[in-house]
């Protein structure tokens, strides 16, 4: 019998929540989880607080423009929660 780490159980418990959460709620989760974000990701993370969906407008762009830039600058954020959230953002962009 394989025992799961506390982090793995925590990720499993919020997986369904993340899959239906608006982008600004996901941004809040990122802020809570990523204690020292890479400086290049910060402006895109801040912009994500204004988004509901990937098609939501932000100034002259949409989430489809902002989220890929965030993901490109979030490569130093690692771990089970990072994989879950980045995977969800990529899935939404693919729709």
Backbone as CSV, one residue per row, in Angstrom:
resi,resn,N_x,N_y,N_z,CA_x,CA_y,CA_z,C_x,C_y,C_z
1,UNK,0.838,-1.180,0.000,0.000,0.000,0.000,0.883,1.244,0.000
2,UNK,0.660,2.089,-0.977,1.451,3.314,-1.103,0.794,4.439,-0.325
3,UNK,1.573,5.093,0.497,1.027,6.231,1.236,1.372,7.513,0.490
4,UNK,0.428,8.406,0.448,0.618,9.675,-0.254,1.088,10.728,0.734
5,UNK,1.906,11.623,0.215,2.387,12.710,1.048,1.234,13.680,1.328
6,UNK,1.426,14.481,2.335,0.425,15.498,2.678,0.184,16.427,1.499
7,UNK,1.239,16.790,0.801,1.117,17.683,-0.359,0.293,17.011,-1.464
8,UNK,0.531,15.749,-1.728,-0.224,15.039,-2.763,-1.709,14.950,-2.401
9,UNK,-2.004,14.693,-1.142,-3.407,14.632,-0.707,-4.069,16.004,-0.812
10,UNK,-3.317,17.046,-0.490,-3.836,18.408,-0.576,-4.161,18.770,-2.029
11,UNK,-3.268,18.402,-2.935,-3.480,18.678,-4.356,-4.721,17.944,-4.845
12,UNK,-4.868,16.690,-4.476,-6.044,15.918,-4.885,-7.336,16.535,-4.364
13,UNK,-7.273,17.097,-3.173,-8.486,17.651,-2.575,-8.964,18.921,-3.271
14,UNK,-8.080,19.648,-3.922,-8.513,20.887,-4.585,-8.544,20.776,-6.105
15,UNK,-8.221,19.601,-6.631,-8.184,19.414,-8.081,-9.513,19.782,-8.745
16,UNK,-10.618,19.314,-8.203,-11.931,19.630,-8.766,-12.265,21.107,-8.654
17,UNK,-11.857,21.711,-7.545,-12.095,23.137,-7.334,-11.355,23.962,-8.389
18,UNK,-10.101,23.647,-8.622,-9.284,24.395,-9.584,-9.856,24.272,-10.989
19,UNK,-10.376,23.097,-11.329,-10.870,22.887,-12.695,-12.092,23.744,-13.019
20,UNK,-12.793,24.228,-12.001,-13.973,25.064,-12.270,-13.809,26.499,-11.771
21,UNK,-12.679,26.834,-11.209,-12.462,28.169,-10.636,-12.180,29.200,-11.720
22,UNK,-12.643,30.432,-11.526,-12.280,31.520,-12.446,-10.778,31.808,-12.374
23,UNK,-10.257,32.413,-13.393,-8.815,32.697,-13.462,-8.357,33.523,-12.264
24,UNK,-9.138,34.508,-11.835,-8.690,35.346,-10.706,-8.581,34.532,-9.422
25,UNK,-9.374,33.499,-9.255,-9.263,32.627,-8.081,-8.012,31.760,-8.206
26,UNK,-7.726,31.285,-9.410,-6.493,30.523,-9.643,-5.285,31.410,-9.357
27,UNK,-5.349,32.667,-9.766,-4.251,33.606,-9.485,-4.047,33.759,-7.984
28,UNK,-5.123,33.783,-7.241,-5.027,33.876,-5.787,-4.360,32.625,-5.201
29,UNK,-4.705,31.468,-5.738,-4.063,30.228,-5.293,-2.567,30.256,-5.600
30,UNK,-2.216,30.767,-6.774,-0.802,30.867,-7.148,-0.073,31.773,-6.160
31,UNK,-0.658,32.917,-5.871,-0.028,33.853,-4.927,0.165,33.210,-3.561
32,UNK,-0.822,32.444,-3.115,-0.724,31.781,-1.813,0.330,30.677,-1.803
33,UNK,0.480,29.993,-2.915,1.393,28.846,-2.984,2.830,29.228,-3.330
34,UNK,3.007,30.194,-4.213,4.338,30.563,-4.709,4.817,31.761,-3.916
35,UNK,5.569,31.475,-2.869,5.936,32.510,-1.893,6.836,33.600,-2.470
36,UNK,7.775,33.230,-3.337,8.683,34.217,-3.934,8.657,34.049,-5.443
37,UNK,7.628,34.574,-6.104,7.524,34.386,-7.556,8.662,35.070,-8.305
38,UNK,9.011,34.486,-9.416,10.010,35.058,-10.309,9.514,36.431,-10.768
39,UNK,10.401,37.414,-10.754,9.979,38.793,-11.044,9.324,38.934,-12.407
40,UNK,9.722,38.120,-13.364,9.138,38.197,-14.698,7.696,37.712,-14.757
41,UNK,7.311,36.874,-13.784,5.937,36.338,-13.760,4.972,37.277,-13.051
42,UNK,5.485,38.149,-12.204,4.635,38.985,-11.347,3.645,39.858,-12.130
43,UNK,4.061,40.587,-13.178,3.074,41.427,-13.873,1.944,40.612,-14.511
44,UNK,2.269,39.435,-14.990,1.244,38.589,-15.613,0.340,37.972,-14.552
45,UNK,0.906,37.618,-13.418,0.091,37.125,-12.309,-0.864,38.225,-11.843
46,UNK,-0.367,39.439,-11.721,-1.221,40.565,-11.320,-2.348,40.786,-12.334
47,UNK,-2.039,40.671,-13.615,-3.074,40.837,-14.644,-4.121,39.737,-14.539
48,UNK,-3.715,38.545,-14.151,-4.653,37.424,-14.034,-5.704,37.670,-12.955
49,UNK,-5.426,38.536,-12.007,-6.414,38.880,-10.977,-7.617,39.624,-11.570
50,UNK,-7.482,40.128,-12.787,-8.578,40.844,-13.451,-9.362,39.952,-14.410
51,UNK,-8.989,38.697,-14.523,-9.603,37.805,-15.504,-10.580,36.829,-14.862
52,UNK,-11.637,36.548,-15.584,-12.572,35.504,-15.173,-12.334,34.244,-16.002
53,UNK,-12.168,34.433,-17.307,-11.907,33.319,-18.221,-10.691,33.661,-19.075
54,UNK,-10.264,32.697,-19.895,-9.133,32.971,-20.786,-9.503,33.985,-21.865
55,UNK,-10.791,34.186,-22.093,-11.234,35.146,-23.102,-11.575,36.521,-22.513
56,UNK,-11.419,36.681,-21.207,-11.686,37.981,-20.567,-10.677,39.021,-21.036
57,UNK,-11.138,40.247,-21.263,-10.216,41.299,-21.691,-9.413,41.866,-20.520
58,UNK,-8.193,42.273,-20.837,-7.348,43.003,-19.896,-6.593,44.040,-20.724
59,UNK,-6.948,45.279,-20.539,-6.425,46.386,-21.341,-6.640,46.068,-22.824
60,UNK,-5.556,45.905,-23.591,-5.690,45.632,-25.029,-5.451,44.160,-25.354
61,UNK,-5.451,43.314,-24.325,-5.183,41.892,-24.511,-6.301,41.070,-23.868
62,UNK,-6.166,39.767,-23.964,-7.087,38.857,-23.281,-6.255,37.862,-22.467
63,UNK,-6.952,37.024,-21.746,-6.271,35.978,-20.997,-5.451,35.068,-21.895
64,UNK,-5.888,34.912,-23.135,-5.136,34.072,-24.082,-3.771,34.678,-24.424
65,UNK,-3.609,35.964,-24.210,-2.315,36.619,-24.408,-1.497,36.602,-23.124
66,UNK,-2.149,36.817,-22.000,-1.470,36.985,-20.712,-1.003,35.661,-20.114
67,UNK,-1.855,34.657,-20.135,-1.545,33.391,-19.466,-0.305,32.714,-20.052
68,UNK,-0.122,32.666,-21.385,1.118,32.062,-21.893,2.385,32.781,-21.413
69,UNK,2.308,34.101,-21.289,3.462,34.842,-20.770,3.705,34.486,-19.298
70,UNK,2.627,34.338,-18.543,2.790,33.907,-17.159,3.467,32.540,-17.118
71,UNK,2.952,31.604,-17.898,3.506,30.242,-17.893,4.975,30.225,-18.306
72,UNK,5.335,31.045,-19.275,6.733,31.118,-19.717,7.645,31.634,-18.615
73,UNK,7.107,32.472,-17.744,7.906,33.044,-16.658,7.743,32.297,-15.339
74,UNK,6.957,31.228,-15.338,6.704,30.474,-14.107,7.421,29.130,-14.095
75,UNK,8.451,28.986,-14.897,9.147,27.694,-14.965,9.891,27.350,-13.676
76,UNK,10.193,28.344,-12.855,10.886,28.060,-11.590,9.931,27.620,-10.491
77,UNK,8.628,27.773,-10.723,7.629,27.322,-9.751,7.402,25.847,-9.994
78,UNK,7.726,25.026,-8.999,7.665,23.577,-9.157,6.888,22.943,-8.024
79,UNK,6.612,21.667,-8.196,5.924,20.899,-7.172,4.558,20.455,-7.642
80,UNK,3.882,19.623,-6.853,2.578,19.088,-7.248,1.523,20.160,-7.498
81,UNK,1.473,21.169,-6.664,0.473,22.229,-6.837,0.768,23.034,-8.102
82,UNK,2.031,23.318,-8.337,2.416,24.047,-9.547,2.039,23.249,-10.787
83,UNK,2.294,21.947,-10.773,1.929,21.106,-11.928,0.420,21.114,-12.160
84,UNK,-0.348,21.009,-11.086,-1.807,21.016,-11.202,-2.305,22.321,-11.809
85,UNK,-1.861,23.432,-11.256,-2.364,24.738,-11.703,-1.879,25.075,-13.107
86,UNK,-0.614,24.854,-13.391,-0.114,25.144,-14.738,-0.782,24.238,-15.764
87,UNK,-1.018,22.991,-15.396,-1.724,22.074,-16.293,-3.138,22.549,-16.582
88,UNK,-3.823,23.034,-15.568,-5.179,23.548,-15.751,-5.179,24.779,-16.655
89,UNK,-4.228,25.681,-16.467,-4.155,26.863,-17.317,-3.882,26.476,-18.767
90,UNK,-2.995,25.515,-18.980,-2.696,25.056,-20.346,-3.931,24.412,-20.973
91,UNK,-4.676,23.636,-20.180,-5.884,22.989,-20.685,-6.908,24.032,-21.128
92,UNK,-7.051,25.084,-20.347,-8.014,26.130,-20.710,-7.587,26.873,-21.962
93,UNK,-6.299,27.071,-22.142,-5.820,27.741,-23.351,-6.062,26.886,-24.592
94,UNK,-6.034,25.575,-24.436,-6.195,24.658,-25.565,-7.641,24.573,-26.058
95,UNK,-8.588,25.010,-25.238,-10.016,24.934,-25.623,-10.351,25.957,-26.679
